[in-house]
Amino acid sequence: MAQWYEAVHTAKRFRLGTIKTAANNNQYIYLKGVASGTQYDWVVYDEQFVTTRMVAASIGQVAIAQAAVDATTKFGWYLIWGSGLGRCDAGYADDGVVMSAGVAGSVDDASLAAAETQVFGAWGRSAISGSTATFQVQHPYKSIARLD
């Protein structure tokens, strides 16, 4: 049975940025979709709640799509706190760090080039299975700052 946070809406049903807590204690934020978005894509959103699929150069708040909110005319829920599945590159290891990947909307446990690719407030909690792994997130974000 589908959960409320897996729904995709073709008309906005909640104010963008609305945060709700599910029975599993995960928190989800209501955002506008993004072209070519798929379930479990990592996205970055700004202060106006505009989403883009995360890439290495992205900065901002980070969330994980809970459904294929695959157009800017659609709306849905994105994981921002708790545990859930996220898209990752081949070879992702259990307890891996979370880094932007070469593929939009995906993460890896190895840096592409520099520390700027790290997603802070996110931790890998399983090895890859198919194209996803389990992640723990606590209001994740990407910055261009280096934490050495």
C-alpha positions as CSV (number, residue, x, y, z in Angstrom):
1,M,0.0,0.0,0.0
2,A,1.4,3.4,-1.0
3,Q,2.2,5.9,1.7
4,W,1.0,9.6,1.5
5,Y,4.6,10.7,1.0
6,E,4.9,8.6,-2.2
7,A,2.1,10.6,-3.9
8,V,2.7,12.7,-7.0
9,H,0.3,15.7,-7.4
10,T,-0.5,17.3,-10.8
11,A,-1.9,20.3,-8.9
12,K,-0.3,21.9,-5.8
13,R,-2.1,20.6,-2.7
14,F,0.1,22.1,0.0
15,R,2.2,25.2,0.4
16,L,5.7,24.6,-1.0
17,G,8.1,24.0,1.9
18,T,5.4,22.3,4.1
19,I,7.1,19.8,6.4
20,K,5.2,16.7,7.7
21,T,6.3,13.9,9.9
22,A,5.2,10.4,9.0
23,A,4.4,7.5,11.4
24,N,7.9,6.2,10.9
25,N,9.2,9.6,12.3
26,N,10.8,10.6,9.0
27,Q,10.3,14.2,7.9
28,Y,9.3,15.1,4.4
29,I,9.2,18.5,2.6
30,Y,6.6,19.3,-0.1
31,L,8.4,20.6,-3.3
32,K,7.9,21.2,-6.9
33,G,9.1,18.5,-9.2
34,V,12.0,18.6,-11.7
35,A,12.3,17.5,-15.3
36,S,13.4,13.9,-15.6
37,G,13.2,13.4,-11.9
38,T,12.9,9.8,-10.7
39,Q,12.1,8.1,-7.4
40,Y,15.0,8.3,-5.0
41,D,16.8,11.1,-6.9
42,W,18.8,13.5,-4.7
43,V,17.7,17.1,-5.3
44,V,18.8,20.5,-4.2
45,Y,16.2,23.2,-3.4
46,D,16.5,26.9,-2.8
47,E,14.7,29.5,-0.6
48,Q,11.8,29.6,-3.1
49,F,11.6,25.7,-3.0
50,V,12.7,25.4,-6.6
51,T,14.3,21.9,-7.1
52,T,17.1,20.8,-9.4
53,R,18.6,17.3,-9.6
54,M,21.8,17.4,-7.6
55,V,25.2,17.5,-9.4
56,A,28.7,18.1,-8.2
57,A,28.4,21.9,-8.5
58,S,25.1,22.1,-6.6
59,I,24.8,24.1,-3.4
60,G,21.8,24.4,-1.1
61,Q,19.4,22.3,0.9
62,V,19.3,18.6,-0.2
63,A,16.4,16.1,-0.2
64,I,15.5,12.7,-1.6
65,A,12.5,12.2,-3.9
66,Q,10.0,9.7,-2.6
67,A,8.3,9.3,-6.0
68,A,8.9,10.2,-9.6
69,V,8.0,13.8,-9.4
70,D,9.2,14.2,-13.0
71,A,8.1,17.6,-14.2
72,T,8.1,21.2,-12.9
73,T,4.3,21.0,-13.2
74,K,4.1,18.2,-10.6
75,F,4.5,18.2,-6.8
76,G,5.5,15.7,-4.2
77,W,7.3,14.8,-1.0
78,Y,11.1,14.6,-0.4
79,L,12.9,13.0,2.6
80,I,14.8,15.5,4.7
81,W,15.2,13.8,8.1
82,G,15.3,10.1,8.9
83,S,16.2,6.9,7.0
84,G,15.2,5.9,3.5
85,L,16.4,4.8,0.0
86,G,18.4,7.1,-2.2
87,R,19.9,6.7,-5.7
88,C,23.6,5.9,-5.8
89,D,26.4,4.8,-8.2
90,A,27.7,1.3,-8.6
91,G,29.9,0.1,-5.8
92,Y,28.5,2.2,-3.0
93,A,29.7,0.6,0.2
94,D,27.9,0.2,3.6
95,D,28.6,3.2,5.8
96,G,30.0,5.2,2.9
97,V,30.3,9.0,2.9
98,V,27.8,10.8,0.7
99,M,29.3,12.7,-2.2
100,S,27.8,14.2,-5.4
101,A,28.2,11.8,-8.3
102,G,28.8,12.2,-12.0
103,V,25.2,11.3,-12.7
104,A,22.6,13.9,-11.9
105,G,20.4,12.9,-8.9
106,S,22.8,10.2,-7.7
107,V,25.5,10.0,-5.0
108,D,28.7,8.1,-4.6
109,D,31.0,7.2,-1.7
110,A,34.1,8.5,-3.5
111,S,34.9,12.2,-4.4
112,L,34.9,13.3,-8.0
113,A,37.5,15.9,-7.4
114,A,37.3,17.8,-4.1
115,A,35.6,18.0,-0.7
116,E,33.1,20.4,-2.2
117,T,31.2,17.4,-3.5
118,Q,30.3,16.1,0.0
119,V,26.7,16.2,1.2
120,F,26.7,17.2,4.8
121,G,24.1,15.7,7.2
122,A,23.8,12.5,5.2
123,W,25.3,9.1,5.8
124,G,25.2,5.8,3.9
125,R,23.6,3.0,5.9
126,S,23.8,0.1,3.5
127,A,25.6,-1.1,0.4
128,I,24.1,-0.6,-3.0
129,S,21.2,-2.9,-4.0
130,G,20.2,-2.4,-7.6
131,S,20.6,1.4,-8.0
132,T,19.8,2.4,-4.4
133,A,21.1,2.2,-0.9
134,T,19.7,3.1,2.5
135,F,20.7,6.6,3.8
136,Q,20.2,8.5,7.0
137,V,19.7,12.2,6.6
138,Q,19.3,15.1,9.0
139,H,18.5,18.2,7.0
140,P,21.3,17.6,4.5
141,Y,23.0,20.4,2.5
142,K,25.7,21.0,0.0
143,S,28.1,23.9,0.3
144,I,31.2,25.1,-1.6
145,A,33.1,25.4,1.7
146,R,35.8,22.9,2.6
147,L,35.8,21.4,6.1
148,D,39.4,20.3,6.6
